[in-house]
Structures are given as C-alpha cells and as structure tokens.
Amino acid sequence: MKGATERRELLKAVYEQAHGCVRCPLHQTRTTVVFGAGNADAELMFIGEAPGATEDRMGLPFVGQAGKLLDKLLQEIGMQRQDVFVANVIKCRPPDNRDPHPREIESCQGYLRRQVDLIEPSVICTLGNFSTKLLRADTTAISRLHGRDEVRVIGTRAVRLYPLYHPAAALYASSTLELLRADFHRIPEVLALGVPEQPEPPKPPEPIEPPDRDALSEDRDALSDDRDALSEDREELSENRKARGAAQSQAPAPPAGDREPAAQLGLF
Ligand code: SF4
C-alpha cells in the first residue's frame, strides 16, 4: 500500500510523461493532454471515453454540460469532485469528437492502467459504452450492464467495476437520466462492499546461484577422463577394422542376404 505523498508523486510523474506524449497521431490535433483530475487517494474513479472540445481547451475532464451533470449527481450522494478521480480512456481529443481508433486506444491505455495501479480505487464507474467495453474486454452493451457491479482485474488490481450510462447520453433523454440517477444512488452501497480480494502479485524471478567451483572442477576432471576413454575406444575400433579388413580379403564374400544389416548398407 502506497502512502498519499508517494502516490501523488508517482501520479505526477505519469502526468509529466503523458503531457509530452506523441505515441499516437492524436498529439498532432490536440490543444492539451487531458490526463485526469481529482483525488489521488480516491476510493472511487470515473472513467469516460475521450476529451471533448471544452476539455481539450481547459485540460480537465468532464467540464462541459456532461461534467455539470456529473457534479450534480455526486452532490446527490453527498460527494464532490475532490472526493473522486475522473479520467478518460483516451487522453487527447479525437478530431470532431470521432470515435478513437484501435491504434490510439492501444497506444493510450497504459496511462489509464497506471492511474488505476497508483490510485488503487476500490470502485471504478465506467461511463458509457466505450470505457465499459474496453475495461471489460467484452462487447456487451451498457444497456445490459448498467447498475450491476462486478469484480474485475484492471492492470494489476482487482476493482469493483460499476458501469453507468454516460452523463452526455442523459442530457437530452429523461429516461436515460432516470436510469443514471438510480444507478448513481447505489454507488455508496457498492463502495461499502470495500476493496475486493486482490490477485497474487507476480512472483519475482528466482535468484541465479553463483556456480559451485568445487563441483565445476570435479565435472572438468570427469570430462577429461571421458575424453581419455573415448580416445582409447577409437584406437581399439581402428585396430578391429584393420583386422576385419584383413580377414575379409582372405575369406569369400557371403551372399548378400547373410550379411550383417549394417554391412548391407555399406556403413563399414
Ligand atoms: S491519445 Fe494518449 S497515446 Fe495518443 S498522444 Fe494522447 S496521450 Fe499519447
């Protein structure tokens, strides 16, 4: 478990890295990288899709109309932005708010996984289809998943994943807003379930033992003895061949069927 100061410093280092990122073509069209914002010690994280025009200009996530709705819903459950951490899957705005391309997602997802590893939230609310599908590695639609918590491993960490409709989708559809609000009001209940059991950390590689010099020396001696024995065997073999050659030149050759199999193949 990291301390609050260490967590913040490590998160800042990832932010610095992302700030100058040119890992995908979106760096050419962005105004600024929208890394994410909020409490580095948050128990609760929200993850959306990608920055929009206002976010791109201000460098902060969820600051437009959808962000205002998010704030309002947080207030309704007695929380504020400072209590949570909000980020997107993609850190730079895709031009004209188009869907991010697979290569952009692939290039960018390391930042999100690092954020989750460092913040260590117990609950992650994915907002909308995009982040839900990506973090669940599954194509099931948000309409079938919203409001149901499940334990998932993200990066190296097990979290309670709690998919919600995207606030932007609830801005102009009152039925979606009601569903989002009802799911949102269950967040304290999901938080109260606590941190899920964590997976075993990967085992460090076995240390390499230094060579045993005595055993090495004995092996060398044994190898030398083997070489001597091999050399003696070769000499004996050579003698036998000569003797056999002399005997064969005096005796009549046996019919082909009576010869040793190896001799029939011309090996000697
Ligand atoms: S979207 Fe992500 S990977 Fe692409 S340039 Fe921005 S920070 Fe880098």
py3Dmol code that shows the C-alpha trace and the ligand (Angstrom):
import py3Dmol

protein = """\
ATOM      1  CA  MET A   1       0.000   0.000   0.000  1.00  0.00           C
ATOM      2  CA  LYS A   2       1.448   3.391  -1.035  1.00  0.00           C
ATOM      3  CA  GLY A   3       1.366   6.495   1.175  1.00  0.00           C
ATOM      4  CA  ALA A   4      -0.569   9.548  -0.039  1.00  0.00           C
ATOM      5  CA  THR A   5       2.598  11.561  -0.823  1.00  0.00           C
ATOM      6  CA  GLU A   6       4.273   8.730  -2.716  1.00  0.00           C
ATOM      7  CA  ARG A   7       1.069   8.090  -4.673  1.00  0.00           C
ATOM      8  CA  ARG A   8       0.809  11.744  -5.680  1.00  0.00           C
ATOM      9  CA  GLU A   9       4.465  11.967  -6.727  1.00  0.00           C
ATOM     10  CA  LEU A  10       4.209   8.812  -8.827  1.00  0.00           C
ATOM     11  CA  LEU A  11       0.999  10.070 -10.426  1.00  0.00           C
ATOM     12  CA  LYS A  12       2.680  13.373 -11.227  1.00  0.00           C
ATOM     13  CA  ALA A  13       5.495  11.504 -12.943  1.00  0.00           C
ATOM     14  CA  VAL A  14       2.944   9.684 -15.155  1.00  0.00           C
ATOM     15  CA  TYR A  15       1.259  13.025 -15.851  1.00  0.00           C
ATOM     16  CA  GLU A  16       4.612  14.526 -16.977  1.00  0.00           C
ATOM     17  CA  GLN A  17       5.110  11.561 -19.265  1.00  0.00           C
ATOM     18  CA  ALA A  18       1.629  11.874 -20.781  1.00  0.00           C
ATOM     19  CA  HIS A  19       1.935  15.637 -21.092  1.00  0.00           C
ATOM     20  CA  GLY A  20       4.525  15.385 -23.873  1.00  0.00           C
ATOM     21  CA  CYS A  21       3.190  12.147 -25.334  1.00  0.00           C
ATOM     22  CA  VAL A  22       3.455  11.646 -29.092  1.00  0.00           C
ATOM     23  CA  ARG A  23       2.647   7.945 -29.101  1.00  0.00           C
ATOM     24  CA  CYS A  24      -0.307   8.259 -31.455  1.00  0.00           C
ATOM     25  CA  PRO A  25      -1.421  10.713 -34.175  1.00  0.00           C
ATOM     26  CA  LEU A  26      -3.838  12.494 -31.784  1.00  0.00           C
ATOM     27  CA  HIS A  27      -0.920  14.541 -30.450  1.00  0.00           C
ATOM     28  CA  GLN A  28      -0.962  16.472 -33.745  1.00  0.00           C
ATOM     29  CA  THR A  29      -4.510  17.790 -33.302  1.00  0.00           C
ATOM     30  CA  ARG A  30      -4.877  18.175 -29.529  1.00  0.00           C
ATOM     31  CA  THR A  31      -4.633  21.500 -27.716  1.00  0.00           C
ATOM     32  CA  THR A  32      -3.637  19.854 -24.473  1.00  0.00           C
ATOM     33  CA  VAL A  33      -3.439  16.402 -22.909  1.00  0.00           C
ATOM     34  CA  VAL A  34      -6.365  15.751 -20.569  1.00  0.00           C
ATOM     35  CA  PHE A  35      -4.728  13.435 -18.086  1.00  0.00           C
ATOM     36  CA  GLY A  36      -7.476  13.277 -15.466  1.00  0.00           C
ATOM     37  CA  ALA A  37      -8.163  15.158 -12.253  1.00  0.00           C
ATOM     38  CA  GLY A  38      -9.260  14.668  -8.696  1.00  0.00           C
ATOM     39  CA  ASN A  39      -8.154  12.975  -5.530  1.00  0.00           C
ATOM     40  CA  ALA A  40      -5.105  10.725  -5.890  1.00  0.00           C
ATOM     41  CA  ASP A  41      -6.325   8.791  -2.814  1.00  0.00           C
ATOM     42  CA  ALA A  42      -9.844   8.330  -4.142  1.00  0.00           C
ATOM     43  CA  GLU A  43     -11.806   5.156  -3.417  1.00  0.00           C
ATOM     44  CA  LEU A  44     -13.972   5.938  -6.427  1.00  0.00           C
ATOM     45  CA  MET A  45     -12.869   6.563 -10.021  1.00  0.00           C
ATOM     46  CA  PHE A  46     -14.975   7.566 -13.021  1.00  0.00           C
ATOM     47  CA  ILE A  47     -13.723   6.691 -16.478  1.00  0.00           C
ATOM     48  CA  GLY A  48     -15.196   8.221 -19.614  1.00  0.00           C
ATOM     49  CA  GLU A  49     -14.262   7.959 -23.266  1.00  0.00           C
ATOM     50  CA  ALA A  50     -12.183  10.883 -24.517  1.00  0.00           C
ATOM     51  CA  PRO A  51     -11.968  14.665 -24.026  1.00  0.00           C
ATOM     52  CA  GLY A  52     -14.416  16.890 -25.890  1.00  0.00           C
ATOM     53  CA  ALA A  53     -13.799  20.422 -27.160  1.00  0.00           C
ATOM     54  CA  THR A  54     -14.102  22.163 -23.755  1.00  0.00           C
ATOM     55  CA  GLU A  55     -11.922  19.570 -22.036  1.00  0.00           C
ATOM     56  CA  ASP A  56      -9.307  19.858 -24.789  1.00  0.00           C
ATOM     57  CA  ARG A  57      -9.211  23.633 -24.296  1.00  0.00           C
ATOM     58  CA  MET A  58      -9.094  23.558 -20.498  1.00  0.00           C
ATOM     59  CA  GLY A  59      -7.027  20.411 -19.962  1.00  0.00           C
ATOM     60  CA  LEU A  60      -9.564  18.998 -17.487  1.00  0.00           C
ATOM     61  CA  PRO A  61     -12.008  16.093 -17.828  1.00  0.00           C
ATOM     62  CA  PHE A  62     -15.791  16.493 -17.692  1.00  0.00           C
ATOM     63  CA  VAL A  63     -16.008  20.275 -17.564  1.00  0.00           C
ATOM     64  CA  GLY A  64     -18.816  20.767 -20.108  1.00  0.00           C
ATOM     65  CA  GLN A  65     -22.533  20.096 -19.671  1.00  0.00           C
ATOM     66  CA  ALA A  66     -21.954  16.402 -19.003  1.00  0.00           C
ATOM     67  CA  GLY A  67     -19.471  17.372 -16.288  1.00  0.00           C
ATOM     68  CA  LYS A  68     -22.040  19.623 -14.643  1.00  0.00           C
ATOM     69  CA  LEU A  69     -24.499  16.744 -14.527  1.00  0.00           C
ATOM     70  CA  LEU A  70     -21.796  14.527 -13.033  1.00  0.00           C
ATOM     71  CA  ASP A  71     -21.216  17.123 -10.289  1.00  0.00           C
ATOM     72  CA  LYS A  72     -24.934  17.340  -9.579  1.00  0.00           C
ATOM     73  CA  LEU A  73     -25.293  13.565  -9.251  1.00  0.00           C
ATOM     74  CA  LEU A  74     -22.238  13.471  -6.984  1.00  0.00           C
ATOM     75  CA  GLN A  75     -23.833  16.078  -4.751  1.00  0.00           C
ATOM     76  CA  GLU A  76     -26.983  13.990  -4.537  1.00  0.00           C
ATOM     77  CA  ILE A  77     -24.976  11.178  -2.937  1.00  0.00           C
ATOM     78  CA  GLY A  78     -23.069  13.557  -0.649  1.00  0.00           C
ATOM     79  CA  MET A  79     -19.834  13.660  -2.635  1.00  0.00           C
ATOM     80  CA  GLN A  80     -17.876  16.218  -4.615  1.00  0.00           C
ATOM     81  CA  ARG A  81     -15.269  16.166  -7.381  1.00  0.00           C
ATOM     82  CA  GLN A  82     -12.458  16.423  -4.798  1.00  0.00           C
ATOM     83  CA  ASP A  83     -13.528  13.053  -3.360  1.00  0.00           C
ATOM     84  CA  VAL A  84     -13.142  11.144  -6.625  1.00  0.00           C
ATOM     85  CA  PHE A  85     -10.737  10.832  -9.559  1.00  0.00           C
ATOM     86  CA  VAL A  86     -12.105  11.391 -13.063  1.00  0.00           C
ATOM     87  CA  ALA A  87     -10.250  10.314 -16.213  1.00  0.00           C
ATOM     88  CA  ASN A  88     -10.830   9.157 -19.763  1.00  0.00           C
ATOM     89  CA  VAL A  89      -9.604   6.114 -21.659  1.00  0.00           C
ATOM     90  CA  ILE A  90      -8.070   8.407 -24.309  1.00  0.00           C
ATOM     91  CA  LYS A  91      -6.125  11.421 -23.102  1.00  0.00           C
ATOM     92  CA  CYS A  92      -6.240  13.576 -26.266  1.00  0.00           C
ATOM     93  CA  ARG A  93      -9.324  14.743 -28.130  1.00  0.00           C
ATOM     94  CA  PRO A  94     -10.090  12.904 -31.373  1.00  0.00           C
ATOM     95  CA  PRO A  95     -10.830  15.479 -34.127  1.00  0.00           C
ATOM     96  CA  ASP A  96     -14.552  16.313 -34.463  1.00  0.00           C
ATOM     97  CA  ASN A  97     -15.242  14.021 -31.479  1.00  0.00           C
ATOM     98  CA  ARG A  98     -14.954  10.964 -33.728  1.00  0.00           C
ATOM     99  CA  ASP A  99     -14.572   7.515 -32.108  1.00  0.00           C
ATOM    100  CA  PRO A 100     -10.971   6.749 -31.123  1.00  0.00           C
ATOM    101  CA  HIS A 101      -9.192   4.331 -33.478  1.00  0.00           C
ATOM    102  CA  PRO A 102      -7.905   0.973 -32.188  1.00  0.00           C
ATOM    103  CA  ARG A 103      -4.284   2.101 -32.569  1.00  0.00           C
ATOM    104  CA  GLU A 104      -4.986   5.202 -30.440  1.00  0.00           C
ATOM    105  CA  ILE A 105      -6.648   3.107 -27.742  1.00  0.00           C
ATOM    106  CA  GLU A 106      -3.764   0.645 -27.777  1.00  0.00           C
ATOM    107  CA  SER A 107      -1.192   3.452 -27.518  1.00  0.00           C
ATOM    108  CA  CYS A 108      -3.005   5.253 -24.704  1.00  0.00           C
ATOM    109  CA  GLN A 109      -4.339   2.533 -22.411  1.00  0.00           C
ATOM    110  CA  GLY A 110      -1.049   2.181 -20.499  1.00  0.00           C
ATOM    111  CA  TYR A 111      -1.674   5.593 -18.890  1.00  0.00           C
ATOM    112  CA  LEU A 112      -5.086   4.554 -17.598  1.00  0.00           C
ATOM    113  CA  ARG A 113      -3.817   1.243 -16.241  1.00  0.00           C
ATOM    114  CA  ARG A 114      -1.003   3.109 -14.481  1.00  0.00           C
ATOM    115  CA  GLN A 115      -3.515   5.559 -12.995  1.00  0.00           C
ATOM    116  CA  VAL A 116      -5.580   2.673 -11.616  1.00  0.00           C
ATOM    117  CA  ASP A 117      -2.466   0.969 -10.216  1.00  0.00           C
ATOM    118  CA  LEU A 118      -1.366   4.152  -8.445  1.00  0.00           C
ATOM    119  CA  ILE A 119      -4.720   5.464  -7.193  1.00  0.00           C
ATOM    120  CA  GLU A 120      -5.847   1.988  -6.065  1.00  0.00           C
ATOM    121  CA  PRO A 121      -9.607   2.711  -6.132  1.00  0.00           C
ATOM    122  CA  SER A 122     -11.976   0.080  -4.800  1.00  0.00           C
ATOM    123  CA  VAL A 123     -14.751   1.072  -7.244  1.00  0.00           C
ATOM    124  CA  ILE A 124     -14.486   2.183 -10.884  1.00  0.00           C
ATOM    125  CA  CYS A 125     -17.567   3.559 -12.600  1.00  0.00           C
ATOM    126  CA  THR A 126     -17.207   3.285 -16.346  1.00  0.00           C
ATOM    127  CA  LEU A 127     -19.283   5.949 -18.071  1.00  0.00           C
ATOM    128  CA  GLY A 128     -20.957   4.758 -21.247  1.00  0.00           C
ATOM    129  CA  ASN A 129     -20.311   2.006 -23.751  1.00  0.00           C
ATOM    130  CA  PHE A 130     -16.776   2.826 -24.736  1.00  0.00           C
ATOM    131  CA  SER A 131     -14.931   2.561 -21.399  1.00  0.00           C
ATOM    132  CA  THR A 132     -17.206  -0.273 -20.240  1.00  0.00           C
ATOM    133  CA  LYS A 133     -16.395  -2.398 -23.279  1.00  0.00           C
ATOM    134  CA  LEU A 134     -12.700  -1.629 -23.083  1.00  0.00           C
ATOM    135  CA  LEU A 135     -12.259  -2.352 -19.371  1.00  0.00           C
ATOM    136  CA  ARG A 136     -14.413  -5.484 -19.512  1.00  0.00           C
ATOM    137  CA  ALA A 137     -12.701  -6.620 -22.742  1.00  0.00           C
ATOM    138  CA  ASP A 138     -16.177  -7.565 -23.932  1.00  0.00           C
ATOM    139  CA  THR A 139     -18.693  -6.126 -26.384  1.00  0.00           C
ATOM    140  CA  THR A 140     -21.762  -6.330 -24.120  1.00  0.00           C
ATOM    141  CA  ALA A 141     -23.677  -3.056 -24.362  1.00  0.00           C
ATOM    142  CA  ILE A 142     -24.099  -0.622 -21.449  1.00  0.00           C
ATOM    143  CA  SER A 143     -27.881  -1.082 -21.694  1.00  0.00           C
ATOM    144  CA  ARG A 144     -27.423  -4.645 -20.377  1.00  0.00           C
ATOM    145  CA  LEU A 145     -24.715  -3.889 -17.818  1.00  0.00           C
ATOM    146  CA  HIS A 146     -25.510  -0.553 -16.168  1.00  0.00           C
ATOM    147  CA  GLY A 147     -26.092  -0.624 -12.434  1.00  0.00           C
ATOM    148  CA  ARG A 148     -24.529  -4.074 -11.897  1.00  0.00           C
ATOM    149  CA  ASP A 149     -21.254  -4.233 -10.018  1.00  0.00           C
ATOM    150  CA  GLU A 150     -18.723  -6.984 -10.650  1.00  0.00           C
ATOM    151  CA  VAL A 151     -15.115  -7.636  -9.652  1.00  0.00           C
ATOM    152  CA  ARG A 152     -12.615  -7.242 -12.494  1.00  0.00           C
ATOM    153  CA  VAL A 153      -8.828  -7.066 -12.639  1.00  0.00           C
ATOM    154  CA  ILE A 154      -7.652  -3.829 -14.265  1.00  0.00           C
ATOM    155  CA  GLY A 155      -3.881  -3.650 -14.711  1.00  0.00           C
ATOM    156  CA  THR A 156      -2.604  -5.499 -11.639  1.00  0.00           C
ATOM    157  CA  ARG A 157      -5.541  -4.569  -9.424  1.00  0.00           C
ATOM    158  CA  ALA A 158      -8.925  -6.109  -8.665  1.00  0.00           C
ATOM    159  CA  VAL A 159     -11.673  -3.457  -8.504  1.00  0.00           C
ATOM    160  CA  ARG A 160     -15.447  -3.356  -8.318  1.00  0.00           C
ATOM    161  CA  LEU A 161     -16.460  -2.281 -11.811  1.00  0.00           C
ATOM    162  CA  TYR A 162     -19.785  -0.476 -11.825  1.00  0.00           C
ATOM    163  CA  PRO A 163     -20.921   0.571 -15.336  1.00  0.00           C
ATOM    164  CA  LEU A 164     -23.150   3.640 -15.686  1.00  0.00           C
ATOM    165  CA  TYR A 165     -24.702   5.467 -18.632  1.00  0.00           C
ATOM    166  CA  HIS A 166     -22.556   8.366 -19.857  1.00  0.00           C
ATOM    167  CA  PRO A 167     -23.884  11.680 -18.454  1.00  0.00           C
ATOM    168  CA  ALA A 168     -23.813  13.109 -22.012  1.00  0.00           C
ATOM    169  CA  ALA A 169     -26.350  10.449 -23.050  1.00  0.00           C
ATOM    170  CA  ALA A 170     -28.601  11.508 -20.155  1.00  0.00           C
ATOM    171  CA  LEU A 171     -28.576  15.221 -21.041  1.00  0.00           C
ATOM    172  CA  TYR A 172     -31.322  15.007 -23.626  1.00  0.00           C
ATOM    173  CA  ALA A 173     -33.127  11.766 -22.712  1.00  0.00           C
ATOM    174  CA  SER A 174     -35.072  11.889 -19.473  1.00  0.00           C
ATOM    175  CA  SER A 175     -35.489   8.090 -19.356  1.00  0.00           C
ATOM    176  CA  THR A 176     -31.691   7.647 -19.507  1.00  0.00           C
ATOM    177  CA  LEU A 177     -31.262  10.327 -16.845  1.00  0.00           C
ATOM    178  CA  GLU A 178     -33.611   8.436 -14.520  1.00  0.00           C
ATOM    179  CA  LEU A 179     -31.677   5.198 -15.045  1.00  0.00           C
ATOM    180  CA  LEU A 180     -28.359   7.005 -14.481  1.00  0.00           C
ATOM    181  CA  ARG A 181     -29.670   8.665 -11.313  1.00  0.00           C
ATOM    182  CA  ALA A 182     -31.000   5.381  -9.895  1.00  0.00           C
ATOM    183  CA  ASP A 183     -27.667   3.626 -10.573  1.00  0.00           C
ATOM    184  CA  PHE A 184     -25.743   6.601  -9.192  1.00  0.00           C
ATOM    185  CA  HIS A 185     -27.656   6.449  -5.920  1.00  0.00           C
ATOM    186  CA  ARG A 186     -26.433   2.877  -5.452  1.00  0.00           C
ATOM    187  CA  ILE A 187     -22.757   3.975  -5.523  1.00  0.00           C
ATOM    188  CA  PRO A 188     -22.481   4.329  -1.690  1.00  0.00           C
ATOM    189  CA  GLU A 189     -23.762   0.752  -1.362  1.00  0.00           C
ATOM    190  CA  VAL A 190     -21.117  -0.522  -3.828  1.00  0.00           C
ATOM    191  CA  LEU A 191     -18.395   1.480  -2.029  1.00  0.00           C
ATOM    192  CA  ALA A 192     -19.469  -0.073   1.281  1.00  0.00           C
ATOM    193  CA  LEU A 193     -18.597  -3.527  -0.111  1.00  0.00           C
ATOM    194  CA  GLY A 194     -14.953  -2.480   0.344  1.00  0.00           C
ATOM    195  CA  VAL A 195     -11.797  -3.418  -1.538  1.00  0.00           C
ATOM    196  CA  PRO A 196     -12.169  -6.768  -3.313  1.00  0.00           C
ATOM    197  CA  GLU A 197      -9.656  -9.553  -2.724  1.00  0.00           C
ATOM    198  CA  GLN A 198      -6.503  -8.767  -4.681  1.00  0.00           C
ATOM    199  CA  PRO A 199      -4.788 -11.180  -7.091  1.00  0.00           C
ATOM    200  CA  GLU A 200      -1.443 -12.661  -6.045  1.00  0.00           C
ATOM    201  CA  PRO A 201       1.370 -10.299  -7.104  1.00  0.00           C
ATOM    202  CA  PRO A 202       3.608 -11.847  -9.782  1.00  0.00           C
ATOM    203  CA  LYS A 203       6.492 -13.814  -8.244  1.00  0.00           C
ATOM    204  CA  PRO A 204       9.957 -12.217  -8.644  1.00  0.00           C
ATOM    205  CA  PRO A 205      12.352 -14.327 -10.753  1.00  0.00           C
ATOM    206  CA  GLU A 206      14.430 -16.920  -8.840  1.00  0.00           C
ATOM    207  CA  PRO A 207      17.912 -15.554  -7.982  1.00  0.00           C
ATOM    208  CA  ILE A 208      20.673 -17.150 -10.041  1.00  0.00           C
ATOM    209  CA  GLU A 209      23.011 -19.147  -7.748  1.00  0.00           C
ATOM    210  CA  PRO A 210      26.759 -18.496  -8.295  1.00  0.00           C
ATOM    211  CA  PRO A 211      28.487 -21.597  -9.756  1.00  0.00           C
ATOM    212  CA  ASP A 212      29.845 -24.151  -7.237  1.00  0.00           C
ATOM    213  CA  ARG A 213      33.597 -24.055  -8.026  1.00  0.00           C
ATOM    214  CA  ASP A 214      34.370 -27.477  -6.466  1.00  0.00           C
ATOM    215  CA  ALA A 215      31.562 -29.174  -8.398  1.00  0.00           C
ATOM    216  CA  LEU A 216      32.739 -27.402 -11.547  1.00  0.00           C
ATOM    217  CA  SER A 217      36.275 -28.673 -11.051  1.00  0.00           C
ATOM    218  CA  GLU A 218      35.013 -32.247 -10.485  1.00  0.00           C
ATOM    219  CA  ASP A 219      32.928 -32.001 -13.655  1.00  0.00           C
ATOM    220  CA  ARG A 220      36.011 -30.909 -15.573  1.00  0.00           C
ATOM    221  CA  ASP A 221      38.026 -33.900 -14.256  1.00  0.00           C
ATOM    222  CA  ALA A 222      35.210 -36.279 -15.183  1.00  0.00           C
ATOM    223  CA  LEU A 223      35.094 -34.752 -18.676  1.00  0.00           C
ATOM    224  CA  SER A 224      38.820 -35.212 -19.086  1.00  0.00           C
ATOM    225  CA  ASP A 225      38.536 -38.911 -18.022  1.00  0.00           C
ATOM    226  CA  ASP A 226      35.710 -39.407 -20.510  1.00  0.00           C
ATOM    227  CA  ARG A 227      37.867 -37.927 -23.283  1.00  0.00           C
ATOM    228  CA  ASP A 228      40.734 -40.344 -22.477  1.00  0.00           C
ATOM    229  CA  ALA A 229      38.325 -43.302 -22.515  1.00  0.00           C
ATOM    230  CA  LEU A 230      36.901 -42.136 -25.866  1.00  0.00           C
ATOM    231  CA  SER A 231      40.363 -41.872 -27.346  1.00  0.00           C
ATOM    232  CA  GLU A 232      41.190 -45.456 -26.212  1.00  0.00           C
ATOM    233  CA  ASP A 233      37.913 -46.717 -27.712  1.00  0.00           C
ATOM    234  CA  ARG A 234      38.762 -45.067 -31.034  1.00  0.00           C
ATOM    235  CA  GLU A 235      42.172 -46.742 -31.147  1.00  0.00           C
ATOM    236  CA  GLU A 236      40.600 -50.144 -30.374  1.00  0.00           C
ATOM    237  CA  LEU A 237      37.975 -49.607 -33.077  1.00  0.00           C
ATOM    238  CA  SER A 238      40.638 -48.766 -35.609  1.00  0.00           C
ATOM    239  CA  GLU A 239      42.577 -51.971 -34.743  1.00  0.00           C
ATOM    240  CA  ASN A 240      39.376 -54.040 -35.126  1.00  0.00           C
ATOM    241  CA  ARG A 241      38.676 -52.541 -38.549  1.00  0.00           C
ATOM    242  CA  LYS A 242      42.123 -53.362 -39.793  1.00  0.00           C
ATOM    243  CA  ALA A 243      41.830 -56.960 -38.525  1.00  0.00           C
ATOM    244  CA  ARG A 244      38.376 -57.370 -40.098  1.00  0.00           C
ATOM    245  CA  GLY A 245      39.597 -55.952 -43.401  1.00  0.00           C
ATOM    246  CA  ALA A 246      42.454 -58.451 -43.498  1.00  0.00           C
ATOM    247  CA  ALA A 247      40.092 -61.388 -42.702  1.00  0.00           C
ATOM    248  CA  GLN A 248      37.548 -60.300 -45.347  1.00  0.00           C
ATOM    249  CA  SER A 249      40.172 -60.072 -48.065  1.00  0.00           C
ATOM    250  CA  GLN A 250      41.038 -63.752 -47.417  1.00  0.00           C
ATOM    251  CA  ALA A 251      37.524 -65.216 -46.970  1.00  0.00           C
ATOM    252  CA  PRO A 252      34.909 -65.498 -49.801  1.00  0.00           C
ATOM    253  CA  ALA A 253      32.144 -62.862 -49.525  1.00  0.00           C
ATOM    254  CA  PRO A 254      28.852 -64.251 -48.022  1.00  0.00           C
ATOM    255  CA  PRO A 255      25.669 -63.979 -50.099  1.00  0.00           C
ATOM    256  CA  ALA A 256      24.022 -60.534 -49.693  1.00  0.00           C
ATOM    257  CA  GLY A 257      21.156 -61.959 -47.554  1.00  0.00           C
ATOM    258  CA  ASP A 258      23.600 -63.435 -44.994  1.00  0.00           C
ATOM    259  CA  ARG A 259      25.479 -60.154 -44.340  1.00  0.00           C
ATOM    260  CA  GLU A 260      25.023 -58.061 -41.158  1.00  0.00           C
ATOM    261  CA  PRO A 261      22.375 -55.320 -41.822  1.00  0.00           C
ATOM    262  CA  ALA A 262      24.937 -52.513 -41.319  1.00  0.00           C
ATOM    263  CA  ALA A 263      27.299 -54.106 -43.789  1.00  0.00           C
ATOM    264  CA  GLN A 264      24.492 -54.336 -46.339  1.00  0.00           C
ATOM    265  CA  LEU A 265      24.024 -50.616 -46.114  1.00  0.00           C
ATOM    266  CA  GLY A 266      27.715 -50.008 -46.740  1.00  0.00           C
ATOM    267  CA  LEU A 267      28.358 -48.412 -43.345  1.00  0.00           C
ATOM    268  CA  PHE A 268      31.645 -50.154 -42.710  1.00  0.00           C
TER     269      PHE A 268
END
"""
ligand_1 = """\
8
SF4
S -4.066 9.970 -27.027
Fe -2.753 9.039 -25.493
S -1.224 7.879 -26.694
Fe -2.174 9.380 -28.075
S -0.833 11.144 -27.991
Fe -2.502 11.476 -26.476
S -1.629 10.702 -24.565
Fe -0.348 9.904 -26.195
"""
view = py3Dmol.view(width=600, height=400)
view.addModel(protein, "pdb")
view.setStyle({"model": 0}, {"cartoon": {"style": "trace"}})
view.addModel(ligand_1, "xyz")
view.setStyle({"model": 1}, {"stick": {}})
view.zoomTo()
view.show()
